[in-house]
Amino acid sequence: MFSEEGRKGVRNGRMYSFDSVHLDPVNRQLRRDANPVFLAAKAFDLLQTLVENNGRLVARTSF
C-alpha cells in the first residue's frame, strides 16, 4: 500500500511512497531509489489513478 507523504498543493497535493518508490503527482514524477522512472503520459495517469484509489474499484472510464 502506498502512504501519503505530506502536502504539496496543486492537483491532489500529495506524494505517495512504497519502499523505495515515490510517486509525485504534482510534478508528475516517479522515482525508485532516487532515480527517475520514465513513463508515457497515459501510463503515469493510470498509475496515479490506481494509487489514489487504492482499495477501491476503478472504472476503465476513470483514466
Residue frames as qw, qx, qy, qz and C-alpha x, y, z in Angstrom:
[[0.000, 0.890, 0.457, 0.000, 0.00, 0.00, 0.00],
 [0.368, 0.473, -0.034, 0.800, 1.24, 3.49, -0.79],
 [0.337, -0.650, -0.466, 0.496, 1.41, 6.00, 2.03],
 [0.178, 0.917, 0.183, 0.308, 0.81, 9.72, 1.76],
 [0.635, -0.174, -0.173, 0.733, 3.78, 11.97, 2.48],
 [0.181, -0.480, -0.165, 0.843, 2.66, 15.46, 3.39],
 [0.379, 0.822, 0.373, -0.202, 1.05, 18.28, 1.46],
 [0.474, -0.102, 0.380, 0.788, 2.42, 19.85, -1.68],
 [0.271, 0.554, 0.076, -0.783, -0.51, 21.83, -3.14],
 [0.346, 0.307, -0.565, -0.683, -1.92, 21.87, -6.70],
 [0.549, -0.017, -0.711, -0.439, -3.68, 18.80, -8.14],
 [0.755, -0.460, -0.444, -0.148, -4.23, 16.47, -5.20],
 [0.191, -0.830, 0.341, -0.398, -1.38, 17.84, -3.08],
 [0.828, -0.426, 0.352, -0.093, 0.12, 14.50, -2.07],
 [0.337, 0.560, -0.751, -0.093, 3.18, 12.39, -2.62],
 [0.950, -0.169, 0.060, -0.256, 2.88, 8.62, -2.33],
 [0.102, 0.629, -0.768, 0.063, 5.65, 6.21, -1.29],
 [0.976, -0.130, 0.063, -0.165, 6.15, 2.47, -1.12],
 [0.867, -0.174, 0.148, 0.442, 9.56, 1.13, -0.08],
 [0.405, -0.353, 0.265, 0.801, 11.99, 2.91, -2.42],
 [0.185, 0.457, 0.619, 0.612, 9.31, 4.08, -4.90],
 [0.007, -0.509, -0.340, 0.790, 7.95, 7.65, -4.75],
 [0.217, 0.569, 0.639, 0.470, 5.09, 8.97, -6.86],
 [0.089, -0.426, -0.192, 0.880, 4.78, 12.75, -7.06],
 [0.342, 0.643, 0.667, 0.156, 1.55, 13.66, -8.90],
 [0.012, 0.917, 0.101, -0.386, 2.16, 17.41, -8.67],
 [0.041, -0.713, 0.531, 0.456, 5.44, 17.24, -10.58],
 [0.900, 0.346, -0.060, -0.259, 4.39, 14.10, -12.48],
 [0.246, 0.613, -0.743, 0.105, 7.47, 12.20, -11.36],
 [0.965, -0.235, -0.047, -0.104, 8.04, 8.58, -10.42],
 [0.147, 0.719, -0.648, 0.204, 11.29, 7.71, -8.67],
 [0.964, -0.222, -0.145, 0.004, 12.84, 4.48, -7.48],
 [0.768, -0.312, -0.030, 0.559, 15.89, 4.68, -5.23],
 [0.113, -0.768, 0.029, 0.630, 16.01, 8.43, -6.07],
 [0.203, -0.138, 0.673, 0.698, 16.37, 7.60, -9.79],
 [0.520, 0.323, 0.015, -0.791, 13.69, 8.81, -12.20],
 [0.417, 0.196, 0.878, 0.129, 11.46, 6.20, -13.82],
 [0.219, 0.246, -0.315, -0.890, 10.18, 7.38, -17.18],
 [0.354, 0.397, 0.838, -0.117, 6.59, 6.56, -18.09],
 [0.027, 0.371, 0.545, 0.751, 4.42, 7.58, -21.01],
 [0.269, -0.195, 0.166, -0.929, 1.77, 10.13, -20.01],
 [0.752, -0.198, -0.347, -0.524, -1.07, 7.58, -20.20],
 [0.726, -0.071, -0.636, 0.251, 0.86, 5.07, -18.07],
 [0.171, 0.107, -0.481, 0.853, 1.58, 7.74, -15.45],
 [0.486, -0.211, -0.036, -0.848, -2.11, 8.74, -15.39],
 [0.811, -0.165, -0.507, -0.240, -3.14, 5.11, -14.92],
 [0.574, -0.013, -0.628, 0.526, -0.63, 4.56, -12.10],
 [0.052, -0.160, 0.315, -0.934, -1.72, 7.76, -10.37],
 [0.644, -0.223, -0.216, -0.699, -5.40, 6.82, -10.63],
 [0.805, -0.142, -0.575, -0.005, -4.79, 3.35, -9.22],
 [0.425, 0.039, -0.564, 0.707, -2.64, 4.64, -6.34],
 [0.206, -0.172, 0.189, -0.945, -5.11, 7.39, -5.44],
 [0.762, -0.151, -0.131, -0.616, -7.95, 4.85, -5.42],
 [0.233, 0.279, -0.908, 0.207, -6.08, 2.14, -3.52],
 [0.140, 0.134, 0.881, -0.431, -8.53, -0.46, -2.24],
 [0.504, 0.494, 0.325, -0.629, -11.39, 0.75, -4.43],
 [0.612, 0.385, 0.635, 0.272, -12.75, -0.47, -7.73],
 [0.001, 0.563, -0.214, -0.799, -11.74, 1.86, -10.58],
 [0.695, 0.583, 0.391, -0.155, -13.84, 2.03, -13.72],
 [0.659, 0.145, 0.399, 0.621, -11.99, 1.95, -17.01],
 [0.197, 0.812, 0.322, 0.445, -13.53, 5.31, -17.89],
 [0.466, -0.850, -0.092, 0.227, -11.73, 6.92, -14.91],
 [0.438, -0.586, 0.383, 0.564, -8.47, 7.32, -16.79]]
